[in-house]
Amino acid sequence: MLARSARARVAAAEGAAVRDETGRTYAAAAVALPSFSLSALRLAVAMAVSSGAASLEAAALVSDTDVADPADLAVLHDLGPSVTLFLAGTDGVLRATLVP
């Protein structure tokens, strides 16, 4: 739900949310500027790290694509090799559950 609302708030291509080891949740939308771009999942992970998170428990990605970007998965697993990623469509319907 947080990932979906983060995406909708700014009409971004995707939204993401991650939960850290203490239960704190970070939501983000993709950033697409002429000189800079960052996926929603990478931004959510960066927000968690900059707030002191040492590991992640779970992540959610809302996007119109059916697959997660391998680079996003690599960043996600930097903070937890066993993080489950829930991939949902822009309609909120779960499309995949990626368990490492």
C-alpha positions in Angstrom: 0.0 0.0 0.0 2.8 2.5 0.8 4.6 1.7 -2.4 1.4 2.2 -4.4 0.6 5.5 -2.8 4.2 6.8 -3.1 4.0 6.1 -6.9 0.6 7.7 -7.2 1.5 10.8 -5.2 3.9 12.0 -7.9 2.6 10.0 -10.9 5.9 8.1 -11.1 6.5 5.0 -13.2 7.0 3.0 -10.0 6.8 3.0 -6.2 8.5 0.9 -3.6 8.7 0.3 0.1 11.1 -1.5 2.3 11.0 -2.6 5.9 14.1 -2.7 8.0 15.1 -5.0 10.9 13.4 -2.7 13.5 10.1 -2.6 11.6 10.6 0.9 10.2 9.2 1.3 6.7 10.6 3.6 3.9 8.5 4.4 0.8 9.8 6.1 -2.3 8.8 6.8 -5.9 11.1 6.6 -8.9 13.0 9.8 -9.8 13.4 10.8 -13.4 15.1 14.0 -14.1 17.0 15.1 -17.3 20.4 14.7 -15.5 19.6 12.1 -12.8 17.4 9.0 -12.4 16.9 6.5 -9.6 14.5 3.6 -9.3 12.0 3.6 -6.5 13.5 0.5 -5.0 17.0 1.9 -5.0 15.8 5.1 -3.4 13.8 3.3 -0.7 16.9 1.2 0.1 19.1 4.4 0.2 16.6 6.1 2.6 16.7 3.0 4.9 20.5 3.0 4.9 20.8 6.8 5.5 18.5 6.3 8.5 20.7 3.7 10.0 19.1 0.4 8.8 21.5 -2.5 9.0 19.3 -5.0 7.2 16.0 -5.4 5.5 13.2 -7.9 6.1 10.9 -7.3 3.1 10.3 -5.1 0.1 7.4 -4.2 -2.2 7.6 -2.8 -5.7 4.6 -1.4 -7.7 5.3 -1.1 -11.4 3.8 -1.6 -14.8 6.6 -4.1 -15.6 6.3 -7.9 -14.9 9.9 -8.3 -13.8 12.2 -6.6 -11.3 15.4 -5.0 -12.6 18.4 -7.2 -11.7 20.3 -4.1 -10.5 17.4 -3.3 -8.1 17.5 -6.9 -6.8 21.3 -6.6 -6.2 20.9 -3.4 -4.2 18.1 -5.0 -2.2 20.2 -8.0 -1.4 23.1 -5.9 -0.2 21.1 -5.4 2.9 19.7 -8.8 3.2 20.3 -11.9 1.1 17.0 -13.4 2.2 14.7 -10.3 1.6 11.4 -11.2 0.0 10.2 -8.9 -2.8 6.5 -8.5 -3.5 6.0 -7.3 -7.1 2.6 -5.7 -7.8 1.0 -4.1 -10.8 -0.2 -0.5 -10.8 -3.7 -1.8 -10.1 -2.3 -3.2 -6.8 -2.7 -6.9 -7.8 0.3 -9.0 -6.7 2.1 -10.4 -9.7 5.0 -12.2 -8.2 6.7 -13.0 -4.9 10.4 -13.2 -5.3 12.1 -15.2 -2.6 15.9 -15.7 -2.9 
